[in-house]
Amino acid sequence: MRENGRVSQLDPAIAARLKRTPDPTAPDGLVAAIVQQHDTGEVLMLGWMDDEALHRTLTTGRATYWSRSRREYWVKGDTSGHVQWVKDVRLDCDGDALLIAVDQEGAACHTGDRTCFDADRLGPQ
């Protein structure tokens, strides 16, 4: 896969298993990354990764995502201090979603909440 004009460093065996969603901000497409607290299973957030973001996550132990709005990589916690230390990464059976188990320091959501899923309950009633 190509990323910003260069070949991604992601293991080709892993890259071959990914089914990416087309996205104009990331030429090779994106994979949804569901993030949960490793010891409680609490769902924290949903982020997006391309091959390079996944490679960086796997090799640094820090969760790295692709920002669709800013069109750049971001490492969770670099500006907020709310770091995600990666404990485990799994690919779902279809290859179109990742499950990232982390040790979350502080809030996971940009709103300052622990999880992005604390807001409105939609049902069932």
C-alpha positions as CSV (number, residue, x, y, z in Angstrom):
1,M,0.0,0.0,0.0
2,R,1.1,3.6,-0.6
3,E,0.9,6.3,2.0
4,N,1.8,9.9,1.2
5,G,3.8,8.7,-1.8
6,R,5.7,6.0,-0.1
7,V,5.2,2.3,0.6
8,S,3.6,1.6,4.0
9,Q,5.7,-0.4,6.5
10,L,2.8,-2.5,7.7
11,D,3.5,-6.2,7.5
12,P,2.2,-7.3,4.0
13,A,0.5,-10.3,5.6
14,I,-1.6,-8.1,7.8
15,A,-2.2,-5.5,5.0
16,A,-3.6,-8.3,2.8
17,R,-6.2,-9.2,5.4
18,L,-7.6,-5.6,5.7
19,K,-10.8,-4.6,3.9
20,R,-10.7,-0.9,3.8
21,T,-13.6,1.6,3.4
22,P,-12.9,4.0,0.6
23,D,-12.3,7.5,2.0
24,P,-11.2,10.6,0.0
25,T,-8.9,11.7,2.9
26,A,-6.9,8.4,2.8
27,P,-6.0,7.2,-0.7
28,D,-5.8,3.5,0.4
29,G,-9.0,3.6,2.5
30,L,-9.6,3.2,6.2
31,V,-10.5,0.6,8.8
32,A,-12.7,1.3,11.8
33,A,-10.9,0.9,15.1
34,I,-13.1,0.1,18.1
35,V,-11.2,1.0,21.3
36,Q,-11.9,-0.5,24.7
37,Q,-10.4,-0.5,28.1
38,H,-8.4,-3.7,28.3
39,D,-9.3,-4.8,31.9
40,T,-13.0,-3.8,32.0
41,G,-14.1,-4.1,28.4
42,E,-15.6,-0.6,28.5
43,V,-16.0,0.8,25.0
44,L,-14.1,4.1,24.8
45,M,-14.2,5.4,21.3
46,L,-14.2,4.7,17.5
47,G,-11.2,5.9,15.5
48,W,-10.0,5.3,11.9
49,M,-6.8,3.7,10.8
50,D,-5.0,3.3,7.5
51,D,-2.1,0.9,7.0
52,E,0.4,3.4,8.4
53,A,-1.6,4.2,11.5
54,L,-1.9,0.5,12.2
55,H,1.8,0.0,11.7
56,R,2.6,2.9,14.1
57,T,0.2,1.5,16.6
58,L,1.7,-2.0,16.5
59,T,5.3,-0.8,16.6
60,T,5.1,2.0,19.2
61,G,2.5,0.7,21.6
62,R,0.6,4.0,21.4
63,A,-2.7,4.3,19.6
64,T,-2.3,6.2,16.3
65,Y,-5.2,7.2,14.2
66,W,-6.0,9.0,10.9
67,S,-7.9,12.2,11.3
68,R,-10.4,12.5,8.5
69,S,-11.1,16.1,9.2
70,R,-7.4,17.2,9.5
71,R,-6.1,14.7,7.0
72,E,-3.2,13.7,9.3
73,Y,-2.1,11.2,11.8
74,W,-2.6,11.8,15.5
75,V,-1.3,9.9,18.4
76,K,-3.9,9.7,21.2
77,G,-2.6,11.8,24.1
78,D,0.1,13.8,22.4
79,T,-1.9,17.1,23.0
80,S,-4.3,16.1,25.7
81,G,-2.1,13.9,27.8
82,H,-4.8,11.2,27.7
83,V,-2.6,8.5,26.4
84,Q,-3.8,5.1,25.1
85,W,-1.3,2.4,25.9
86,V,-2.0,-0.5,23.5
87,K,-2.3,-3.9,25.1
88,D,-3.8,-6.0,22.3
89,V,-5.0,-5.5,18.7
90,R,-7.4,-7.9,16.9
91,L,-8.8,-8.0,13.4
92,D,-12.4,-9.1,13.0
93,C,-13.4,-12.1,10.9
94,D,-14.3,-9.9,7.9
95,G,-11.1,-7.9,8.0
96,D,-13.0,-4.6,8.1
97,A,-12.7,-3.6,11.8
98,L,-10.1,-3.6,14.5
99,L,-10.5,-4.1,18.2
100,I,-7.9,-2.1,20.1
101,A,-7.5,-3.0,23.8
102,V,-5.8,-0.1,25.7
103,D,-4.9,1.2,29.1
104,Q,-6.6,4.6,28.9
105,E,-5.1,7.4,30.9
106,G,-7.7,10.1,31.5
107,A,-10.6,10.8,29.1
108,A,-10.9,9.0,25.8
109,C,-13.4,11.5,24.3
110,H,-12.4,14.9,22.9
111,T,-15.3,16.3,25.0
112,G,-13.4,15.3,28.2
113,D,-15.7,12.4,29.0
114,R,-14.2,9.0,29.9
115,T,-15.9,7.4,26.8
116,C,-17.4,8.8,23.6
117,F,-20.5,6.7,24.3
118,D,-21.7,8.4,27.6
119,A,-24.1,10.7,25.8
120,D,-27.7,10.0,24.7
121,R,-29.2,6.5,25.0
122,L,-31.2,5.8,21.9
123,G,-33.1,2.8,23.1
124,P,-34.6,0.3,23.4
125,Q,-36.9,2.0,25.9
